[in-house]
Amino acid sequence: MPPPPTSLGMLELSSIGIAYRVEDAMLKAAPVTLLVARTICSGKYIVMVGGDTAAVEASVAAGREHSQEALIDDLVIPHVDPRLFPAISSTVELSEDDRDALGILEAFSVTAIIEGADSAVKAADVTLFSIHVAMAIGGKGFLLLTGSLSDVEAAISAGAAEIAKRGLLVSRVVIPRPAPELFREMI
């Protein structure tokens, strides 16, 4: 399996039709890998690409040029933390020992939660085990992470600060010694 991309780019759009044009432009503009392209709640569409930083920046710029009034948000994360990719695809496995604290961040947009997740995992030694993007939650995004209480607090603070810069923070929660049932679906 190839290594995860070093950079991540993303556009969040309000029009599905325009999103297809944007996706096409992004893929033609630079040698990037299409990571996610799909509809999300409230009739929005996300396009996420990965690759080296220059290619991702060129791809996102091309997408912006073709987005017209449909652009809701966009981002480029150079040197993205590779732990985001398994969390997005929900392939992180937790052990019984991963229960000292549970951290949750919630954002009004998918783009904001991805950026918050990257900041959170870079700030502390935590296990990011889920990034839920917009399906069945009204277009919002949330993440779940675990680790020691002090690391979870540091990660949640860093992620929340990044999301708050965009004005899109819904909630930030840290639960010390969470009940085992909160992890039932994850273990």
C-alpha positions in Angstrom: 0.0 0.0 0.0 1.4 3.4 -0.9 2.3 5.8 1.9 -0.3 8.5 2.7 0.0 11.8 1.0 2.2 14.5 2.6 -0.4 17.3 2.0 -4.2 17.4 1.9 -6.4 19.8 0.0 -10.2 20.2 0.2 -13.1 22.1 -1.1 -16.6 22.2 0.4 -19.3 23.2 -2.0 -23.0 24.1 -2.0 -23.8 22.8 -5.5 -23.4 19.2 -6.6 -23.3 20.1 -10.3 -20.6 22.7 -9.9 -18.7 20.3 -7.6 -18.3 17.9 -10.5 -16.8 20.7 -12.6 -14.5 21.6 -9.6 -13.4 18.0 -9.1 -12.5 17.7 -12.8 -10.5 20.9 -12.7 -8.7 19.9 -9.6 -7.7 16.5 -11.0 -6.5 18.0 -14.3 -4.5 20.8 -12.7 -1.9 18.7 -10.9 -0.8 15.2 -10.1 -2.9 14.6 -7.0 -4.8 11.6 -5.7 -8.5 11.9 -5.2 -9.2 10.8 -1.6 -12.9 11.7 -1.2 -15.5 13.1 -3.6 -19.1 12.8 -2.5 -22.3 14.4 -1.4 -22.7 15.2 2.3 -25.6 16.4 4.3 -27.6 19.5 3.5 -27.0 19.0 -0.2 -23.3 19.9 0.0 -20.4 18.2 -1.8 -16.8 17.7 -0.7 -13.7 17.1 -2.8 -10.5 16.0 -0.9 -7.2 15.4 -2.7 -3.7 14.4 -1.5 -0.2 14.7 -2.8 2.9 16.8 -2.5 2.3 20.4 -1.3 2.8 22.1 -4.6 0.4 19.8 -6.4 -2.2 20.1 -3.8 -2.0 23.9 -3.7 -2.3 24.0 -7.5 -5.2 21.6 -7.5 -7.1 23.5 -4.8 -6.4 26.8 -6.6 -7.9 25.4 -9.8 -10.9 24.1 -7.9 -11.5 27.6 -6.4 -11.3 29.1 -9.9 -14.2 26.9 -11.1 -16.3 27.0 -7.9 -18.2 30.2 -8.7 -20.6 31.1 -5.9 -20.7 27.5 -4.7 -17.6 27.6 -2.6 -18.3 27.3 1.1 -14.8 26.6 2.4 -11.4 25.3 1.3 -8.1 24.4 2.9 -4.7 23.1 2.2 -2.8 21.4 5.0 0.9 21.0 4.1 2.6 18.2 6.0 -0.7 16.7 7.1 -0.5 14.3 9.9 -0.9 10.8 8.5 -3.2 9.8 11.4 -6.0 11.7 9.8 -6.5 9.2 6.9 -7.4 6.1 9.0 -9.6 8.2 11.2 -11.5 9.5 8.2 -12.0 6.0 6.9 -12.8 4.7 10.4 -10.1 2.0 10.3 -8.5 2.8 13.7 -8.7 0.0 16.2 -8.7 0.8 19.9 -7.7 -1.5 22.7 -9.2 -1.8 26.2 -6.3 0.4 27.5 -7.4 3.4 25.3 -9.8 4.8 27.8 -8.2 7.3 30.2 -10.0 10.2 28.5 -12.3 10.9 25.6 -12.1 14.1 23.6 -14.7 15.3 21.2 -14.6 18.3 18.8 -17.6 19.4 16.7 -17.5 22.0 13.9 -20.1 23.5 11.6 -18.2 22.4 8.5 -16.3 19.4 7.3 -13.3 21.6 6.3 -13.0 23.0 9.8 -13.1 19.6 11.5 -10.3 18.3 9.2 -8.2 21.3 10.0 -9.0 20.9 13.7 -8.1 17.2 13.7 -4.7 17.9 12.2 -3.9 20.5 14.8 -5.2 18.3 17.6 -3.0 15.3 16.8 0.1 17.4 16.2 -0.4 19.0 19.7 -0.3 15.9 21.9 0.2 12.1 22.1 -3.4 11.0 21.4 -5.2 8.4 19.3 -7.5 10.0 16.8 -9.9 7.2 16.0 -12.8 8.8 14.2 -13.6 11.8 12.0 -17.2 11.9 11.1 -17.9 14.1 8.2 -21.4 15.5 7.6 -23.5 12.5 7.0 -26.7 12.5 9.1 -25.5 15.5 11.2 -26.7 18.4 9.1 -23.4 19.1 7.3 -21.3 19.4 10.5 -18.2 17.3 11.4 -16.9 15.9 14.6 -13.9 13.9 15.8 -13.2 11.5 18.6 -9.8 11.0 20.2 -8.4 9.3 23.3 -5.3 9.3 25.4 -4.2 10.4 28.8 -6.3 13.2 30.3 -3.6 15.8 30.0 -2.9 14.9 26.3 -6.6 14.8 25.4 -7.0 18.3 27.0 -4.1 19.6 25.1 -5.2 18.1 21.8 -8.8 19.3 22.2 -7.6 22.8 23.1 -5.4 23.0 20.0 -8.0 21.7 17.7 -10.7 23.9 19.1 -8.5 27.0 18.7 -7.9 26.2 15.0 -11.6 25.7 14.4 -12.5 28.8 16.3 -10.3 30.9 14.0 -12.8 30.1 11.3 -15.7 30.9 13.6 -17.1 27.4 13.2 -16.6 25.7 16.6 -19.8 24.0 17.9 -18.4 22.2 20.9 -15.4 20.9 22.7 -15.7 18.2 25.3 -13.2 16.2 27.4 -14.5 13.3 29.4 -12.2 11.9 32.1 -12.5 8.1 32.7 -15.4 7.7 30.2 -17.9 4.9 30.8 -16.8 1.8 28.7 -20.1 1.9 26.8 -19.0 5.1 25.0 -16.4 3.0 23.2 -18.7 0.0 22.5 -18.9 0.7 18.7 -15.1 1.4 18.5 -13.6 -1.6 20.3 
